[in-house]
Every structure is written in C-alpha cells, then in structure tokens.
Amino acid sequence: MRALAVLFVGLALVGCSKTGSSAVANAAASTSPPGAATPATAAPSAVAGDCERHAISQADVQPLLGGPITSVKPAPSDADACVFSTDGFSSITVTVRPGQGKQTLESWKKGPVTSLPGVGDDAVWEPDLKEVVASRNDTLCTVTAMGPQVTAATAETEGALCNKVFAAL
C-alpha cells in the first residue's frame, strides 16, 4: 500500500512539472472561449512565436492535411517541435535542431529507410512512420505525419517543408 502511495505522489509531481512553453500553450488553450481564434489564426503571440522560428507557416502545412488546421503550438515535450493539428486527430510535426543533423540522420540510416535526394545535404524517408529526416549543415529537420487525414503527406511534400526550413537558415 505504501508503494502505491509513493507511486501516486511521483506521478502527481511529474504531471506538475511542465516547461514554460507548454504552460503558456496550455494556458492559452484553456482560456480561449469556444469558437475563438486559435494561435494559428490569432495575432502573433508567445505560443505562435515558438513555431514561427521554423519558417513554416500554417499555409505551408495545410496541403498535407485532409482537414483544416485548428491548432499550431509547440510539442508539449519538445520545444524544438511544432505541431500543426486538425480536429480529426491528425497532425504534422516539424522539428528543427541545430547541431544534431548528421548524427541523427546516420542513426536513421541503420533502419528500413529510403534515401531522399534533393532534400538538404542528405535525407531519408521512413514510409511506415510517414517521416522525413533531413540534415543540412548539421541542422536536423524532421517532418512527421500522423492520423487519418495525412494522405497527402508524402516523402516529396514533407521534404519540401524541410527544404523551406533550410532555405530560411
């Protein structure tokens, strides 16, 4: 019984330890009335600003999704990732990390991936995950599609998003 109590206290502490970006994003989401503009359509804010640094806009991502984007915000567990979501449980996540491109890409090449020419200095496509992993000048760019509304997310369309990120660097 004592171990169970310790487990619940530990889970409560983990649940309360959020980063600043996630707390801001959660606060913005919880205080918006129904039908109000989301960070994707609202005026620039701290939440939208985190995603704007990727040089990818909602308009760039929308063609990869079968439904309208209803939310744009940093990933809760990764400040380098921006999640473009629909109400249909689909999303495109764009991650940009300076200084980790070559090493990360080399580790991906050990798995079942296909080379993707024309994207950055080097890139691969993982079809089961619908994910592009690319590197340019040791900057990592990944684009991941999840959910039922991502049929237009292909190696080419995701690779084009990484090329747009790289062009803005």
N, C-alpha and C positions, 0 to 999 in steps of 0.2 A: 504494500500500500504506500509506503514511504517513497519507493522508487517511482511510483505513478505520480505522486505529488511533485516530485522533483522534475519529472518529465514535463508536466503541465506548466510549471514555473519557467522552465527552459524555453518551451515553445512560446510562451507569452513574451518573454524577453526578446526572442528572435523576431517575433511579429512586430514589436515596437521599435526595432532598430532599423529605421529607413533612412536613406540618404536624402540630402536636401532637395535634389531634383525630383525624386519620387514623391517626397512630401508635398512639394509645390504642385506637381502634376495631380496628385490625389486631391489636394485641397481645391484646385481649380475645377476638377471634375465633380466634386461633391457639392460645390456651392453654386454650380450653374443650374438655373431652372430648366425644366423640360422645354425643348424647342429653342433654347438659347444657342448662340453661335459657339461652336467648339473651337479649340485652339487652332484648328486647321483653317477656319474661316474667320476667326476673330482678328482684331488688330494684333500686331506683334506683341508678344508677352515673354516672360521668362521661360515658360514652357515651350512655346513655339521657337524661341531663340536657340534653345539647345539643339533642335533639329535643323534649323536654318543653316548652321555651320557646315552641314554635309553638302550643301549646294544642290540639294534635291528638293523639289517642291512637290506639293500635292498634285499639281498638274503633270509632273513628270511620272509619277507613280500610278495615277488613275488608269491609264490604258492597260495596266497589268491586272486590274481587278474587274470582276464582272458586276460589282455593285459600287455605289458611291462611297467614297472615303468619309467616315464620320468622326474620326479621331486621329490626331497626329500628336505623338508625345514620345519622350524618351522611354526606353525599355526600363521597367522597374528595377532590374538587377544589373543594368549595363548602361552607364552614362554615354558610352560611345555609340549606342544603337538607337535608332529612331524607328518607331513602329507606326505604320500607316494602316489603320484598321477600318473594316466595314461593320455594319450591323449584322451581316450574315456570317459572322465568326471567321472571316478571312483577314489576312494581313500580309503586308510586305514589310520586312525589317531590313533596314540599311545600316550597316556598321562600318565605321571608318576609324582605323587605329594607326597613327604614325609609328614607325619603327618596328612593326611586327609583321610586315607583309611577307618577306622572303621566308622566314622561319615557319610561319603558319601555313603558307602555301606548300612548302616542302612536306610538311606533315600530312596535308590533304592528299598529296600525290601518291602516298602509300596505300590509299584506299581505292575503291572502284569509282574512278572519276574519268571524265573525258577532257582532254586538252581543249581550251577555248581560245583560238588565235584571234588577235585583233583587240584584245581587252587588256589594257595596261601593259606592263612588261611581260607578264605571264599570268595565266588564269586557267581555272578548271571549272567544270560543271558537274554537279552531283545530281543526277536526274531523280533519284528516289526522294531526296530532300528538297528538290527544286531550289538548289542553292548554287550561286556563283561565288567563288573565292578567287580574288584577284590581288595582284601586287604591282605597284609602280613606285620606283624609288624607295622601296621598303615601306611604303604605306599600304596597309591592308584595307581592302574593301570587300565586304560580303553583302549579298542580297539574297534574302531567303523568303520564299512564298509559302504560306500555309493556309489551308482551308479550302472549301468547295468552290470559291469564286476566283480562283487563280489560274484558270486555263490559259490565259494569255501571257502568263509568266513563263518565259522560255529562256534558254541559255542566251539567245540574242537580245531579248528585251531587258533581261537582268544585267547582262554585260554592258549594254548601252548606259544603264544607270551608273555603273562603276566608272565607265569612261567619262561621264559627265562630272562625277566627283573628282576624278584625276585631273581633268581639264581645269577645274577651279582651284587646284592647289598651286 
